[in-house]
């Protein structure tokens, strides 16, 4: 009885989820070339008018887009991929349109529906104890660094641009300019993306904060093993976090949401 009720609830949830009015999924040649990487390569875009466009993306990137509100790190929090999904040999172009304009959250739900329909994706979320990094205050007295401070107003472009002009650039490398309305969540999310590690905001900072961080990061992409951007004049990330922002990363173990891939197939042709 409980199994039947769970199945009925799942079907009802899928029926109530928004879907694209029309959608095209086409296989593209892989792997990604150097020209693809330097031209901005694989990408997903939610556009006005309820349009969704993706070019040279893997199934993993589509799944990540669809579930990005529930997960913090693609590398460690999606598990169960079949062998054919790994790497960039199987790339796809997706062009879809909703019946009306859609919010970002609605667009993600529609991509979930598309994955279930065209890729026969079956997946579920569960909580697991995992190793993670916590962004915490580095100084015993809780003082912040000179490049992190609480804002009196919301994060608007004119205010942020004016703040950045006040910082004399110590380094020739560009700084990571962040403004978050809730603590330093945006910085934690960016560090997760660049370091490929799940990082949570455990600073206890509340309200809007502005930060400017100049540090060495793993390169986003490379050509023949050489980083596309020179970071030799920038300090190590651990040094920059503490000196510039008054923060540090602390290893912890805690619960994180994990998306388990139960099954996925190569897509049905258009």
C-alpha positions in Angstrom: 0.0 0.0 0.0 2.8 2.5 0.9 4.7 1.7 -2.3 1.6 2.3 -4.3 0.9 5.6 -2.6 4.5 6.7 -3.1 4.3 5.8 -6.8 1.0 7.8 -7.2 2.5 10.8 -5.4 5.5 10.7 -7.8 3.3 10.6 -10.9 1.2 13.4 -9.5 4.3 15.6 -8.9 5.6 15.0 -12.4 2.2 15.8 -13.9 2.0 19.1 -12.0 5.6 20.1 -12.9 6.0 22.7 -15.7 7.1 21.4 -19.1 8.4 23.0 -22.3 5.9 23.4 -25.1 8.4 22.4 -27.7 11.9 20.9 -27.3 14.7 19.7 -29.6 17.7 17.5 -28.5 20.4 16.8 -30.9 23.7 14.9 -30.6 26.9 17.0 -31.2 30.4 15.8 -32.1 32.8 15.6 -29.2 35.1 16.0 -27.4 35.4 19.7 -26.9 38.2 21.3 -28.9 40.6 24.0 -27.8 38.6 26.4 -30.0 35.4 25.4 -28.2 37.0 26.0 -24.8 38.4 29.4 -25.6 35.2 30.6 -27.3 33.1 29.9 -24.2 32.4 26.5 -25.2 29.8 24.4 -23.4 27.0 26.5 -22.0 23.4 26.5 -20.8 21.3 29.7 -21.1 17.8 30.5 -19.7 16.5 33.3 -22.0 13.5 35.7 -22.0 10.3 34.5 -23.4 10.6 31.1 -21.7 13.4 29.9 -24.0 16.2 27.5 -23.0 19.3 27.0 -25.1 22.3 24.7 -24.5 25.2 24.0 -26.8 27.9 21.3 -26.6 26.8 20.2 -23.1 27.0 16.9 -21.4 24.1 15.2 -19.7 25.8 16.0 -16.5 25.7 19.7 -17.2 22.0 19.5 -18.0 21.3 17.6 -14.7 23.4 20.1 -12.8 21.4 23.0 -14.2 18.1 21.2 -13.4 19.1 20.5 -9.8 21.5 23.4 -9.0 19.0 24.8 -6.4 19.3 21.6 -4.4 23.1 21.0 -4.6 26.3 22.9 -4.0 28.9 21.0 -5.8 28.6 19.0 -9.1 31.8 17.1 -8.7 31.0 15.4 -5.4 27.2 15.5 -5.1 26.0 13.7 -8.2 26.7 9.9 -8.2 25.7 6.8 -10.1 26.6 7.9 -13.7 26.9 5.1 -16.3 30.2 5.0 -18.2 28.8 6.6 -21.4 28.0 9.8 -19.6 31.5 10.4 -18.3 33.8 12.8 -20.2 32.8 14.9 -23.1 32.4 12.3 -25.9 28.6 12.6 -25.7 27.7 16.2 -26.2 24.2 17.7 -27.0 22.5 20.8 -28.2 19.1 21.6 -26.7 16.6 24.2 -27.9 13.4 24.5 -26.0 10.6 27.0 -25.4 7.8 27.2 -22.8 4.3 28.4 -23.5 5.1 31.7 -21.6 7.9 33.5 -19.9 9.4 31.5 -17.0 11.4 32.2 -13.9 14.7 30.6 -13.2 13.2 28.0 -10.8 10.5 27.2 -13.4 13.1 26.7 -16.1 15.0 24.3 -13.9 11.9 22.2 -13.3 11.2 22.2 -17.1 14.7 20.9 -17.8 14.1 18.1 -15.2 10.9 17.2 -17.1 12.9 17.2 -20.4 15.6 15.0 -18.9 13.0 12.5 -17.7 11.2 12.5 -21.0 14.0 12.4 -23.5 16.9 10.9 -21.4 14.7 8.6 -19.3 16.4 10.1 -16.2 15.4 8.5 -12.9 17.1 10.1 -9.9 16.5 10.9 -6.2 17.9 13.2 -3.6 19.2 11.9 -0.3 21.3 13.2 2.6 24.8 11.8 3.2 27.6 12.5 5.7 30.4 13.9 3.6 33.7 15.8 3.9 33.3 19.5 3.3 34.9 22.9 3.8 33.3 25.6 6.0 34.1 29.3 5.4 34.6 30.7 8.9 36.0 33.8 10.7 39.8 33.6 10.9 40.4 36.0 13.8 39.6 35.2 17.4 38.0 38.6 17.9 35.9 38.3 14.8 37.3 41.4 13.0 36.9 41.4 9.2 39.6 42.0 6.7 39.9 45.3 4.8 38.2 43.9 1.7 35.1 42.6 3.4 32.5 44.8 5.1 28.9 45.1 5.9 26.8 47.2 3.5 24.1 49.7 4.8 22.0 49.2 1.6 21.2 46.4 -0.7 23.6 45.2 -3.4 23.0 47.5 -6.3 25.4 48.0 -9.3 26.0 51.7 -8.6 26.8 51.1 -5.0 29.1 48.1 -5.7 31.0 50.0 -8.4 31.5 53.0 -6.1 32.8 50.7 -3.4 35.3 49.0 -5.7 36.8 52.3 -6.8 37.8 52.9 -3.2 40.1 49.9 -3.2 43.6 50.6 -4.4 44.7 47.6 -6.4 47.7 45.9 -4.8 47.8 43.2 -7.4 47.7 43.5 -11.2 45.5 40.4 -11.4 41.7 41.1 -11.3 39.9 40.6 -8.1 36.7 38.6 -7.5 34.0 41.2 -6.8 31.1 39.8 -4.8 28.1 41.3 -3.1 25.7 39.0 -1.2 22.4 40.0 0.5 22.8 37.1 3.0 26.3 36.9 4.6 29.0 35.7 2.2 26.9 33.0 0.5 27.9 34.2 -2.9 31.6 33.9 -2.1 31.1 30.3 -0.7 29.3 29.4 -3.9 32.1 30.8 -6.0 34.7 29.0 -4.0 32.8 25.8 -4.4 32.7 26.3 -8.2 36.4 27.1 -8.5 37.8 24.6 -6.0 35.4 21.8 -7.0 34.7 21.2 -3.2 31.5 21.6 -1.3 31.9 24.8 0.7 29.3 26.2 3.1 29.0 29.6 4.7 29.6 29.1 8.5 30.7 32.7 9.3 27.5 33.6 11.0 27.5 36.9 9.1 24.0 38.2 8.3 22.8 40.9 6.0 24.4 42.4 2.8 28.2 42.1 2.6 30.6 43.2 -0.1 34.0 41.5 -0.8 36.9 41.8 -3.2 39.3 38.9 -3.3 42.5 38.7 -5.3 44.0 35.2 -5.0 45.4 32.3 -7.0 42.8 29.8 -8.2 42.9 26.6 -10.3 42.6 27.7 -13.9 39.1 27.5 -15.5 40.6 26.0 -18.6 44.0 25.5 -20.1 45.7 25.0 -23.5 48.3 22.3 -23.7 48.6 22.3 -19.9 49.2 26.1 -19.7 46.8 28.3 -17.7 45.0 30.8 -19.8 45.5 33.5 -17.2 48.7 34.4 -15.4 48.2 34.4 -11.6 51.9 34.5 -10.6 51.6 37.9 -8.9 48.6 36.8 -6.7 48.8 35.4 -3.2 47.8 31.9 -2.3 44.1 31.5 -1.6 44.5 30.7 2.1 46.7 33.8 2.6 44.3 36.1 0.6 41.2 34.9 2.5 42.7 35.7 5.9 44.6 38.9 5.0 42.0 40.5 2.7 38.7 39.2 4.1 39.5 37.9 7.6 38.1 34.4 6.7 39.5 30.9 6.4 38.5 27.5 5.2 38.0 24.8 7.9 37.6 21.1 7.2 34.5 19.5 8.5 32.2 16.5 8.1 28.5 17.0 7.8 25.3 16.2 5.9 25.0 17.2 2.3 22.3 16.6 -0.3 23.4 14.1 -2.9 21.6 13.4 -6.2 21.7 9.7 -7.0 21.3 8.7 -10.6 19.3 5.5 -10.7 19.2 5.3 -14.5 19.7 7.5 -17.6 19.7 6.7 -21.3 20.9 8.2 -24.5 18.2 10.5 -25.8 15.4 9.6 -28.1 16.0 11.3 -31.5 13.9 14.3 -32.6 
